C-alpha cells in the first residue's frame, strides 16, 4: 500500500500536466455556474411535477 501511494505521488509530480492557476480558476467558475443552473432547473421541474401530482390527486379524490 505504501509503495502504491509513493508511486501515485511520483506520477502526479512527473507525468501529470497541470493547468495554469488562472485557467483552472476560470474553469472552476464555469463549472460552479453551470452546477447552480442545473440545480435550479432540477428544483423547478421537481416543484412543477409536485404541484401537478397534487392537483391530480385532489381532483381524483375530491
mmCIF file as Biopython writes it, N, C-alpha, C and O atoms, coordinates in Angstrom:
data_model
#
loop_
_atom_site.group_PDB
_atom_site.id
_atom_site.type_symbol
_atom_site.label_atom_id
_atom_site.label_alt_id
_atom_site.label_comp_id
_atom_site.label_asym_id
_atom_site.label_entity_id
_atom_site.label_seq_id
_atom_site.pdbx_PDB_ins_code
_atom_site.Cartn_x
_atom_site.Cartn_y
_atom_site.Cartn_z
_atom_site.occupancy
_atom_site.B_iso_or_equiv
_atom_site.auth_seq_id
_atom_site.auth_asym_id
_atom_site.pdbx_PDB_model_num
ATOM 1   N N  . UNK A ? 1  ? 0.825   -1.192 0.000   1.0 0.0 1  A 1 
ATOM 2   C CA . UNK A ? 1  ? 0.000   0.000  0.000   1.0 0.0 1  A 1 
ATOM 3   C C  . UNK A ? 1  ? 0.871   1.258  0.000   1.0 0.0 1  A 1 
ATOM 4   O O  . UNK A ? 1  ? 0.585   2.217  -0.717  1.0 0.0 1  A 1 
ATOM 5   N N  . UNK A ? 2  ? 1.920   1.248  0.796   1.0 0.0 2  A 1 
ATOM 6   C CA . UNK A ? 2  ? 2.822   2.396  0.874   1.0 0.0 2  A 1 
ATOM 7   C C  . UNK A ? 2  ? 3.503   2.612  -0.476  1.0 0.0 2  A 1 
ATOM 8   O O  . UNK A ? 2  ? 3.659   3.750  -0.918  1.0 0.0 2  A 1 
ATOM 9   N N  . UNK A ? 3  ? 3.903   1.536  -1.124  1.0 0.0 3  A 1 
ATOM 10  C CA . UNK A ? 3  ? 4.545   1.647  -2.435  1.0 0.0 3  A 1 
ATOM 11  C C  . UNK A ? 3  ? 3.571   2.241  -3.453  1.0 0.0 3  A 1 
ATOM 12  O O  . UNK A ? 3  ? 3.961   3.065  -4.280  1.0 0.0 3  A 1 
ATOM 13  N N  . UNK A ? 4  ? 2.329   1.832  -3.393  1.0 0.0 4  A 1 
ATOM 14  C CA . UNK A ? 4  ? 1.310   2.360  -4.309  1.0 0.0 4  A 1 
ATOM 15  C C  . UNK A ? 4  ? 1.151   3.870  -4.131  1.0 0.0 4  A 1 
ATOM 16  O O  . UNK A ? 4  ? 1.074   4.608  -5.113  1.0 0.0 4  A 1 
ATOM 17  N N  . UNK A ? 5  ? 1.103   4.327  -2.884  1.0 0.0 5  A 1 
ATOM 18  C CA . UNK A ? 5  ? 0.956   5.759  -2.605  1.0 0.0 5  A 1 
ATOM 19  C C  . UNK A ? 5  ? 2.184   6.520  -3.100  1.0 0.0 5  A 1 
ATOM 20  O O  . UNK A ? 5  ? 2.050   7.588  -3.696  1.0 0.0 5  A 1 
ATOM 21  N N  . UNK A ? 6  ? 3.370   5.984  -2.862  1.0 0.0 6  A 1 
ATOM 22  C CA . UNK A ? 6  ? 4.588   6.640  -3.337  1.0 0.0 6  A 1 
ATOM 23  C C  . UNK A ? 6  ? 4.607   6.731  -4.858  1.0 0.0 6  A 1 
ATOM 24  O O  . UNK A ? 6  ? 4.956   7.771  -5.416  1.0 0.0 6  A 1 
ATOM 25  N N  . UNK A ? 7  ? 4.233   5.643  -5.527  1.0 0.0 7  A 1 
ATOM 26  C CA . UNK A ? 7  ? 4.204   5.648  -6.989  1.0 0.0 7  A 1 
ATOM 27  C C  . UNK A ? 7  ? 3.156   6.628  -7.518  1.0 0.0 7  A 1 
ATOM 28  O O  . UNK A ? 7  ? 3.376   7.293  -8.530  1.0 0.0 7  A 1 
ATOM 29  N N  . UNK A ? 8  ? 2.037   6.711  -6.841  1.0 0.0 8  A 1 
ATOM 30  C CA . UNK A ? 8  ? 0.993   7.644  -7.260  1.0 0.0 8  A 1 
ATOM 31  C C  . UNK A ? 8  ? 1.468   9.087  -7.140  1.0 0.0 8  A 1 
ATOM 32  O O  . UNK A ? 8  ? 1.252   9.889  -8.048  1.0 0.0 8  A 1 
ATOM 33  N N  . UNK A ? 9  ? 2.106   9.416  -6.040  1.0 0.0 9  A 1 
ATOM 34  C CA . UNK A ? 9  ? 2.625   10.769 -5.854  1.0 0.0 9  A 1 
ATOM 35  C C  . UNK A ? 9  ? 3.715   11.083 -6.881  1.0 0.0 9  A 1 
ATOM 36  O O  . UNK A ? 9  ? 3.783   12.195 -7.404  1.0 0.0 9  A 1 
ATOM 37  N N  . UNK A ? 10 ? 4.548   10.115 -7.157  1.0 0.0 10 A 1 
ATOM 38  C CA . UNK A ? 10 ? 5.606   10.299 -8.158  1.0 0.0 10 A 1 
ATOM 39  C C  . UNK A ? 10 ? 4.997   10.554 -9.540  1.0 0.0 10 A 1 
ATOM 40  O O  . UNK A ? 10 ? 5.477   11.407 -10.286 1.0 0.0 10 A 1 
ATOM 41  N N  . UNK A ? 11 ? 3.960   9.826  -9.869  1.0 0.0 11 A 1 
ATOM 42  C CA . UNK A ? 11 ? 3.296   10.033 -11.161 1.0 0.0 11 A 1 
ATOM 43  C C  . UNK A ? 11 ? 2.649   11.407 -11.230 1.0 0.0 11 A 1 
ATOM 44  O O  . UNK A ? 11 ? 2.704   12.066 -12.268 1.0 0.0 11 A 1 
ATOM 45  N N  . UNK A ? 12 ? 2.030   11.853 -10.126 1.0 0.0 12 A 1 
ATOM 46  C CA . UNK A ? 12 ? 1.446   13.191 -10.099 1.0 0.0 12 A 1 
ATOM 47  C C  . UNK A ? 12 ? 2.505   14.268 -10.321 1.0 0.0 12 A 1 
ATOM 48  O O  . UNK A ? 12 ? 2.244   15.265 -10.994 1.0 0.0 12 A 1 
ATOM 49  N N  . UNK A ? 13 ? 3.686   14.074 -9.763  1.0 0.0 13 A 1 
ATOM 50  C CA . UNK A ? 13 ? 4.743   15.067 -9.915  1.0 0.0 13 A 1 
ATOM 51  C C  . UNK A ? 13 ? 5.318   15.090 -11.331 1.0 0.0 13 A 1 
ATOM 52  O O  . UNK A ? 13 ? 5.589   16.161 -11.873 1.0 0.0 13 A 1 
ATOM 53  N N  . UNK A ? 14 ? 5.502   13.929 -11.924 1.0 0.0 14 A 1 
ATOM 54  C CA . UNK A ? 14 ? 6.268   13.845 -13.165 1.0 0.0 14 A 1 
ATOM 55  C C  . UNK A ? 14 ? 5.444   13.668 -14.440 1.0 0.0 14 A 1 
ATOM 56  O O  . UNK A ? 14 ? 5.863   14.123 -15.505 1.0 0.0 14 A 1 
ATOM 57  N N  . UNK A ? 15 ? 4.297   13.024 -14.355 1.0 0.0 15 A 1 
ATOM 58  C CA . UNK A ? 15 ? 3.584   12.650 -15.580 1.0 0.0 15 A 1 
ATOM 59  C C  . UNK A ? 15 ? 2.279   13.401 -15.822 1.0 0.0 15 A 1 
ATOM 60  O O  . UNK A ? 15 ? 1.696   13.281 -16.899 1.0 0.0 15 A 1 
ATOM 61  N N  . UNK A ? 16 ? 1.812   14.166 -14.851 1.0 0.0 16 A 1 
ATOM 62  C CA . UNK A ? 16 ? 0.541   14.872 -14.999 1.0 0.0 16 A 1 
ATOM 63  C C  . UNK A ? 16 ? 0.821   16.296 -15.440 1.0 0.0 16 A 1 
ATOM 64  O O  . UNK A ? 16 ? 1.687   16.977 -14.890 1.0 0.0 16 A 1 
ATOM 65  N N  . UNK A ? 17 ? 0.063   16.738 -16.458 1.0 0.0 17 A 1 
ATOM 66  C CA . UNK A ? 17 ? 0.166   18.122 -16.917 1.0 0.0 17 A 1 
ATOM 67  C C  . UNK A ? 17 ? -0.884  18.945 -16.190 1.0 0.0 17 A 1 
ATOM 68  O O  . UNK A ? 17 ? -2.081  18.685 -16.310 1.0 0.0 17 A 1 
ATOM 69  N N  . UNK A ? 18 ? -0.436  19.930 -15.442 1.0 0.0 18 A 1 
ATOM 70  C CA . UNK A ? 18 ? -1.340  20.755 -14.659 1.0 0.0 18 A 1 
ATOM 71  C C  . UNK A ? 18 ? -1.679  22.032 -15.426 1.0 0.0 18 A 1 
ATOM 72  O O  . UNK A ? 18 ? -0.842  22.572 -16.150 1.0 0.0 18 A 1 
ATOM 73  N N  . UNK A ? 19 ? -2.906  22.507 -15.263 1.0 0.0 19 A 1 
ATOM 74  C CA . UNK A ? 19 ? -3.317  23.767 -15.869 1.0 0.0 19 A 1 
ATOM 75  C C  . UNK A ? 19 ? -2.694  24.941 -15.127 1.0 0.0 19 A 1 
ATOM 76  O O  . UNK A ? 19 ? -2.280  24.829 -13.973 1.0 0.0 19 A 1 
ATOM 77  N N  . UNK A ? 20 ? -2.640  26.074 -15.830 1.0 0.0 20 A 1 
ATOM 78  C CA . UNK A ? 20 ? -2.227  27.300 -15.152 1.0 0.0 20 A 1 
ATOM 79  C C  . UNK A ? 20 ? -3.297  27.659 -14.130 1.0 0.0 20 A 1 
ATOM 80  O O  . UNK A ? 20 ? -4.473  27.340 -14.300 1.0 0.0 20 A 1 
ATOM 81  N N  . UNK A ? 21 ? -2.873  28.316 -13.088 1.0 0.0 21 A 1 
ATOM 82  C CA . UNK A ? 21 ? -3.793  28.658 -11.996 1.0 0.0 21 A 1 
ATOM 83  C C  . UNK A ? 21 ? -4.971  29.508 -12.485 1.0 0.0 21 A 1 
ATOM 84  O O  . UNK A ? 21 ? -6.108  29.282 -12.069 1.0 0.0 21 A 1 
ATOM 85  N N  . UNK A ? 22 ? -4.711  30.477 -13.360 1.0 0.0 22 A 1 
ATOM 86  C CA . UNK A ? 22 ? -5.784  31.356 -13.835 1.0 0.0 22 A 1 
ATOM 87  C C  . UNK A ? 22 ? -6.790  30.583 -14.688 1.0 0.0 22 A 1 
ATOM 88  O O  . UNK A ? 22 ? -7.996  30.797 -14.574 1.0 0.0 22 A 1 
ATOM 89  N N  . UNK A ? 23 ? -6.302  29.701 -15.528 1.0 0.0 23 A 1 
ATOM 90  C CA . UNK A ? 23 ? -7.206  28.903 -16.371 1.0 0.0 23 A 1 
ATOM 91  C C  . UNK A ? 23 ? -8.030  27.941 -15.511 1.0 0.0 23 A 1 
ATOM 92  O O  . UNK A ? 23 ? -9.224  27.761 -15.747 1.0 0.0 23 A 1 
ATOM 93  N N  . UNK A ? 24 ? -7.396  27.330 -14.524 1.0 0.0 24 A 1 
ATOM 94  C CA . UNK A ? 24 ? -8.097  26.425 -13.627 1.0 0.0 24 A 1 
ATOM 95  C C  . UNK A ? 24 ? -9.186  27.179 -12.855 1.0 0.0 24 A 1 
ATOM 96  O O  . UNK A ? 24 ? -10.279 26.649 -12.653 1.0 0.0 24 A 1 
ATOM 97  N N  . UNK A ? 25 ? -8.898  28.393 -12.428 1.0 0.0 25 A 1 
ATOM 98  C CA . UNK A ? 25 ? -9.883  29.208 -11.704 1.0 0.0 25 A 1 
ATOM 99  C C  . UNK A ? 25 ? -11.068 29.551 -12.600 1.0 0.0 25 A 1 
ATOM 100 O O  . UNK A ? 25 ? -12.219 29.479 -12.171 1.0 0.0 25 A 1 
ATOM 101 N N  . UNK A ? 26 ? -10.778 29.927 -13.857 1.0 0.0 26 A 1 
ATOM 102 C CA . UNK A ? 26 ? -11.857 30.234 -14.793 1.0 0.0 26 A 1 
ATOM 103 C C  . UNK A ? 26 ? -12.751 29.018 -15.033 1.0 0.0 26 A 1 
ATOM 104 O O  . UNK A ? 26 ? -13.976 29.135 -15.049 1.0 0.0 26 A 1 
ATOM 105 N N  . UNK A ? 27 ? -12.141 27.872 -15.217 1.0 0.0 27 A 1 
ATOM 106 C CA . UNK A ? 27 ? -12.921 26.653 -15.442 1.0 0.0 27 A 1 
ATOM 107 C C  . UNK A ? 27 ? -13.743 26.290 -14.204 1.0 0.0 27 A 1 
ATOM 108 O O  . UNK A ? 27 ? -14.870 25.809 -14.322 1.0 0.0 27 A 1 
ATOM 109 N N  . UNK A ? 28 ? -13.178 26.522 -13.024 1.0 0.0 28 A 1 
ATOM 110 C CA . UNK A ? 28 ? -13.907 26.237 -11.791 1.0 0.0 28 A 1 
ATOM 111 C C  . UNK A ? 28 ? -15.155 27.112 -11.690 1.0 0.0 28 A 1 
ATOM 112 O O  . UNK A ? 28 ? -16.214 26.638 -11.278 1.0 0.0 28 A 1 
ATOM 113 N N  . UNK A ? 29 ? -15.033 28.383 -12.064 1.0 0.0 29 A 1 
ATOM 114 C CA . UNK A ? 29 ? -16.184 29.292 -12.025 1.0 0.0 29 A 1 
ATOM 115 C C  . UNK A ? 29 ? -17.251 28.824 -13.009 1.0 0.0 29 A 1 
ATOM 116 O O  . UNK A ? 29 ? -18.439 28.839 -12.688 1.0 0.0 29 A 1 
ATOM 117 N N  . UNK A ? 30 ? -16.836 28.409 -14.207 1.0 0.0 30 A 1 
ATOM 118 C CA . UNK A ? 30 ? -17.798 27.923 -15.207 1.0 0.0 30 A 1 
ATOM 119 C C  . UNK A ? 30 ? -18.527 26.690 -14.694 1.0 0.0 30 A 1 
ATOM 120 O O  . UNK A ? 30 ? -19.746 26.590 -14.836 1.0 0.0 30 A 1 
ATOM 121 N N  . UNK A ? 31 ? -17.805 25.763 -14.108 1.0 0.0 31 A 1 
ATOM 122 C CA . UNK A ? 31 ? -18.426 24.548 -13.568 1.0 0.0 31 A 1 
ATOM 123 C C  . UNK A ? 31 ? -19.388 24.901 -12.437 1.0 0.0 31 A 1 
ATOM 124 O O  . UNK A ? 31 ? -20.475 24.330 -12.356 1.0 0.0 31 A 1 
ATOM 125 N N  . UNK A ? 32 ? -19.008 25.826 -11.569 1.0 0.0 32 A 1 
ATOM 126 C CA . UNK A ? 32 ? -19.876 26.220 -10.458 1.0 0.0 32 A 1 
ATOM 127 C C  . UNK A ? 32 ? -21.162 26.865 -10.974 1.0 0.0 32 A 1 
ATOM 128 O O  . UNK A ? 32 ? -22.245 26.568 -10.470 1.0 0.0 32 A 1 
ATOM 129 N N  . UNK A ? 33 ? -21.055 27.741 -11.970 1.0 0.0 33 A 1 
ATOM 130 C CA . UNK A ? 33 ? -22.237 28.415 -12.515 1.0 0.0 33 A 1 
ATOM 131 C C  . UNK A ? 33 ? -23.182 27.395 -13.148 1.0 0.0 33 A 1 
ATOM 132 O O  . UNK A ? 33 ? -24.385 27.417 -12.888 1.0 0.0 33 A 1 
ATOM 133 N N  . UNK A ? 34 ? -22.640 26.504 -13.976 1.0 0.0 34 A 1 
ATOM 134 C CA . UNK A ? 34 ? -23.496 25.508 -14.605 1.0 0.0 34 A 1 
ATOM 135 C C  . UNK A ? 34 ? -24.094 24.539 -13.588 1.0 0.0 34 A 1 
ATOM 136 O O  . UNK A ? 34 ? -25.221 24.077 -13.769 1.0 0.0 34 A 1 
ATOM 137 N N  . UNK A ? 35 ? -23.366 24.228 -12.535 1.0 0.0 35 A 1 
ATOM 138 C CA . UNK A ? 35 ? -23.905 23.363 -11.481 1.0 0.0 35 A 1 
ATOM 139 C C  . UNK A ? 35 ? -25.084 24.024 -10.788 1.0 0.0 35 A 1 
ATOM 140 O O  . UNK A ? 35 ? -26.095 23.377 -10.515 1.0 0.0 35 A 1 
ATOM 141 N N  . UNK A ? 36 ? -24.953 25.311 -10.504 1.0 0.0 36 A 1 
ATOM 142 C CA . UNK A ? 36 ? -26.053 26.049 -9.864  1.0 0.0 36 A 1 
ATOM 143 C C  . UNK A ? 36 ? -27.253 26.129 -10.800 1.0 0.0 36 A 1 
ATOM 144 O O  . UNK A ? 36 ? -28.388 25.922 -10.371 1.0 0.0 36 A 1 
ATOM 145 N N  . UNK A ? 37 ? -27.010 26.429 -12.085 1.0 0.0 37 A 1 
ATOM 146 C CA . UNK A ? 37 ? -28.117 26.492 -13.049 1.0 0.0 37 A 1 
ATOM 147 C C  . UNK A ? 37 ? -28.819 25.146 -13.186 1.0 0.0 37 A 1 
ATOM 148 O O  . UNK A ? 37 ? -30.048 25.092 -13.241 1.0 0.0 37 A 1 
ATOM 149 N N  . UNK A ? 38 ? -28.055 24.066 -13.241 1.0 0.0 38 A 1 
ATOM 150 C CA . UNK A ? 38 ? -28.642 22.733 -13.344 1.0 0.0 38 A 1 
ATOM 151 C C  . UNK A ? 38 ? -29.445 22.391 -12.094 1.0 0.0 38 A 1 
ATOM 152 O O  . UNK A ? 38 ? -30.521 21.800 -12.192 1.0 0.0 38 A 1 
ATOM 153 N N  . UNK A ? 39 ? -28.934 22.755 -10.925 1.0 0.0 39 A 1 
ATOM 154 C CA . UNK A ? 39 ? -29.658 22.507 -9.675  1.0 0.0 39 A 1 
ATOM 155 C C  . UNK A ? 39 ? -30.970 23.291 -9.645  1.0 0.0 39 A 1 
ATOM 156 O O  . UNK A ? 39 ? -31.995 22.761 -9.216  1.0 0.0 39 A 1 
ATOM 157 N N  . UNK A ? 40 ? -30.948 24.541 -10.095 1.0 0.0 40 A 1 
ATOM 158 C CA . UNK A ? 40 ? -32.173 25.342 -10.136 1.0 0.0 40 A 1 
ATOM 159 C C  . UNK A ? 40 ? -33.183 24.768 -11.125 1.0 0.0 40 A 1 
ATOM 160 O O  . UNK A ? 40 ? -34.381 24.741 -10.845 1.0 0.0 40 A 1 
ATOM 161 N N  . UNK A ? 41 ? -32.704 24.312 -12.278 1.0 0.0 41 A 1 
ATOM 162 C CA . UNK A ? 41 ? -33.599 23.704 -13.265 1.0 0.0 41 A 1 
ATOM 163 C C  . UNK A ? 41 ? -34.223 22.426 -12.708 1.0 0.0 41 A 1 
ATOM 164 O O  . UNK A ? 41 ? -35.417 22.188 -12.894 1.0 0.0 41 A 1 
ATOM 165 N N  . UNK A ? 42 ? -33.434 21.612 -12.034 1.0 0.0 42 A 1 
ATOM 166 C CA . UNK A ? 42 ? -33.947 20.378 -11.432 1.0 0.0 42 A 1 
ATOM 167 C C  . UNK A ? 42 ? -34.983 20.698 -10.358 1.0 0.0 42 A 1 
ATOM 168 O O  . UNK A ? 42 ? -36.021 20.042 -10.277 1.0 0.0 42 A 1 
ATOM 169 N N  . UNK A ? 43 ? -34.700 21.705 -9.534  1.0 0.0 43 A 1 
ATOM 170 C CA . UNK A ? 43 ? -35.644 22.121 -8.493  1.0 0.0 43 A 1 
ATOM 171 C C  . UNK A ? 43 ? -36.950 22.603 -9.126  1.0 0.0 43 A 1 
ATOM 172 O O  . UNK A ? 43 ? -38.034 22.282 -8.639  1.0 0.0 43 A 1 
ATOM 173 N N  . UNK A ? 44 ? -36.844 23.373 -10.211 1.0 0.0 44 A 1 
ATOM 174 C CA . UNK A ? 44 ? -38.037 23.891 -10.868 1.0 0.0 44 A 1 
ATOM 175 C C  . UNK A ? 44 ? -38.903 22.781 -11.441 1.0 0.0 44 A 1 
ATOM 176 O O  . UNK A ? 44 ? -40.122 22.796 -11.268 1.0 0.0 44 A 1 
ATOM 177 N N  . UNK A ? 45 ? -38.296 21.827 -12.114 1.0 0.0 45 A 1 
ATOM 178 C CA . UNK A ? 45 ? -39.054 20.708 -12.680 1.0 0.0 45 A 1 
ATOM 179 C C  . UNK A ? 45 ? -39.673 19.874 -11.559 1.0 0.0 45 A 1 
ATOM 180 O O  . UNK A ? 45 ? -40.825 19.450 -11.661 1.0 0.0 45 A 1 
ATOM 181 N N  . UNK A ? 46 ? -38.920 19.643 -10.506 1.0 0.0 46 A 1 
ATOM 182 C CA . UNK A ? 46 ? -39.435 18.882 -9.367  1.0 0.0 46 A 1 
ATOM 183 C C  . UNK A ? 46 ? -40.625 19.596 -8.733  1.0 0.0 46 A 1 
ATOM 184 O O  . UNK A ? 46 ? -41.619 18.953 -8.395  1.0 0.0 46 A 1 
ATOM 185 N N  . UNK A ? 47 ? -40.540 20.900 -8.568  1.0 0.0 47 A 1 
ATOM 186 C CA . UNK A ? 47 ? -41.649 21.672 -7.998  1.0 0.0 47 A 1 
ATOM 187 C C  . UNK A ? 47 ? -42.874 21.617 -8.894  1.0 0.0 47 A 1 
ATOM 188 O O  . UNK A ? 47 ? -43.995 21.464 -8.407  1.0 0.0 47 A 1 
ATOM 189 N N  . UNK A ? 48 ? -42.671 21.742 -10.193 1.0 0.0 48 A 1 
ATOM 190 C CA . UNK A ? 48 ? -43.779 21.677 -11.143 1.0 0.0 48 A 1 
ATOM 191 C C  . UNK A ? 48 ? -44.469 20.321 -11.093 1.0 0.0 48 A 1 
ATOM 192 O O  . UNK A ? 48 ? -45.695 20.251 -11.016 1.0 0.0 48 A 1 
ATOM 193 N N  . UNK A ? 49 ? -43.694 19.250 -11.136 1.0 0.0 49 A 1 
ATOM 194 C CA . UNK A ? 49 ? -44.286 17.914 -11.068 1.0 0.0 49 A 1 
ATOM 195 C C  . UNK A ? 49 ? -45.006 17.688 -9.745  1.0 0.0 49 A 1 
ATOM 196 O O  . UNK A ? 49 ? -46.064 17.059 -9.712  1.0 0.0 49 A 1 
ATOM 197 N N  . UNK A ? 50 ? -44.443 18.192 -8.666  1.0 0.0 50 A 1 
ATOM 198 C CA . UNK A ? 50 ? -45.075 18.044 -7.360  1.0 0.0 50 A 1 
ATOM 199 C C  . UNK A ? 50 ? -46.446 18.722 -7.351  1.0 0.0 50 A 1 
ATOM 200 O O  . UNK A ? 50 ? -47.416 18.154 -6.849  1.0 0.0 50 A 1 
ATOM 201 N N  . UNK A ? 51 ? -46.530 19.931 -7.905  1.0 0.0 51 A 1 
ATOM 202 C CA . UNK A ? 51 ? -47.810 20.640 -7.947  1.0 0.0 51 A 1 
ATOM 203 C C  . UNK A ? 51 ? -48.805 19.940 -8.865  1.0 0.0 51 A 1 
ATOM 204 O O  . UNK A ? 51 ? -49.992 19.854 -8.547  1.0 0.0 51 A 1 
ATOM 205 N N  . UNK A ? 52 ? -48.325 19.439 -10.003 1.0 0.0 52 A 1 
ATOM 206 C CA . UNK A ? 52 ? -49.210 18.732 -10.923 1.0 0.0 52 A 1 
ATOM 207 C C  . UNK A ? 52 ? -49.770 17.457 -10.296 1.0 0.0 52 A 1 
ATOM 208 O O  . UNK A ? 52 ? -50.956 17.158 -10.441 1.0 0.0 52 A 1 
ATOM 209 N N  . UNK A ? 53 ? -48.928 16.717 -9.609  1.0 0.0 53 A 1 
ATOM 210 C CA . UNK A ? 53 ? -49.387 15.485 -8.954  1.0 0.0 53 A 1 
ATOM 211 C C  . UNK A ? 53 ? -50.367 15.811 -7.836  1.0 0.0 53 A 1 
ATOM 212 O O  . UNK A ? 53 ? -51.367 15.115 -7.666  1.0 0.0 53 A 1 
ATOM 213 N N  . UNK A ? 54 ? -50.088 16.862 -7.077  1.0 0.0 54 A 1 
ATOM 214 C CA . UNK A ? 54 ? -51.003 17.280 -6.017  1.0 0.0 54 A 1 
ATOM 215 C C  . UNK A ? 54 ? -52.362 17.657 -6.600  1.0 0.0 54 A 1 
ATOM 216 O O  . UNK A ? 54 ? -53.395 17.242 -6.074  1.0 0.0 54 A 1 
ATOM 217 N N  . UNK A ? 55 ? -52.375 18.439 -7.679  1.0 0.0 55 A 1 
ATOM 218 C CA . UNK A ? 55 ? -53.643 18.810 -8.325  1.0 0.0 55 A 1 
ATOM 219 C C  . UNK A ? 55 ? -54.385 17.586 -8.843  1.0 0.0 55 A 1 
ATOM 220 O O  . UNK A ? 55 ? -55.603 17.483 -8.696  1.0 0.0 55 A 1 
ATOM 221 N N  . UNK A ? 56 ? -53.658 16.667 -9.444  1.0 0.0 56 A 1 
ATOM 222 C CA . UNK A ? 56 ? -54.272 15.449 -9.977  1.0 0.0 56 A 1 
ATOM 223 C C  . UNK A ? 56 ? -54.967 14.659 -8.873  1.0 0.0 56 A 1 
ATOM 224 O O  . UNK A ? 56 ? -56.116 14.249 -9.038  1.0 0.0 56 A 1 
ATOM 225 N N  . UNK A ? 57 ? -54.288 14.442 -7.755  1.0 0.0 57 A 1 
ATOM 226 C CA . UNK A ? 57 ? -54.879 13.644 -6.696  1.0 0.0 57 A 1 
ATOM 227 C C  . UNK A ? 57 ? -55.979 14.394 -5.961  1.0 0.0 57 A 1 
ATOM 228 O O  . UNK A ? 57 ? -56.902 13.761 -5.448  1.0 0.0 57 A 1 
ATOM 229 N N  . UNK A ? 58 ? -55.914 15.719 -5.891  1.0 0.0 58 A 1 
ATOM 230 C CA . UNK A ? 58 ? -57.003 16.487 -5.283  1.0 0.0 58 A 1 
ATOM 231 C C  . UNK A ? 58 ? -58.257 16.355 -6.136  1.0 0.0 58 A 1 
ATOM 232 O O  . UNK A ? 58 ? -59.351 16.214 -5.590  1.0 0.0 58 A 1 
ATOM 233 N N  . UNK A ? 59 ? -58.129 16.396 -7.462  1.0 0.0 59 A 1 
ATOM 234 C CA . UNK A ? 59 ? -59.282 16.243 -8.357  1.0 0.0 59 A 1 
ATOM 235 C C  . UNK A ? 59 ? -59.788 14.806 -8.330  1.0 0.0 59 A 1 
ATOM 236 O O  . UNK A ? 59 ? -60.995 14.574 -8.398  1.0 0.0 59 A 1 
ATOM 237 N N  . UNK A ? 60 ? -58.874 13.836 -8.230  1.0 0.0 60 A 1 
ATOM 238 C CA . UNK A ? 60 ? -59.250 12.428 -8.216  1.0 0.0 60 A 1 
ATOM 239 C C  . UNK A ? 60 ? -60.015 12.077 -6.952  1.0 0.0 60 A 1 
ATOM 240 O O  . UNK A ? 60 ? -61.022 11.370 -7.002  1.0 0.0 60 A 1 
ATOM 241 N N  . UNK A ? 61 ? -59.532 12.576 -5.810  1.0 0.0 61 A 1 
ATOM 242 C CA . UNK A ? 61 ? -60.161 12.262 -4.528  1.0 0.0 61 A 1 
ATOM 243 C C  . UNK A ? 61 ? -61.343 13.187 -4.261  1.0 0.0 61 A 1 
ATOM 244 O O  . UNK A ? 61 ? -62.384 12.736 -3.781  1.0 0.0 61 A 1 
ATOM 245 N N  . UNK A ? 62 ? -61.196 14.462 -4.563  1.0 0.0 62 A 1 
ATOM 246 C CA . UNK A ? 62 ? -62.198 15.469 -4.225  1.0 0.0 62 A 1 
ATOM 247 C C  . UNK A ? 62 ? -63.355 15.514 -5.108  1.0 0.0 62 A 1 
ATOM 248 O O  . UNK A ? 62 ? -64.255 16.329 -4.905  1.0 0.0 62 A 1 
#
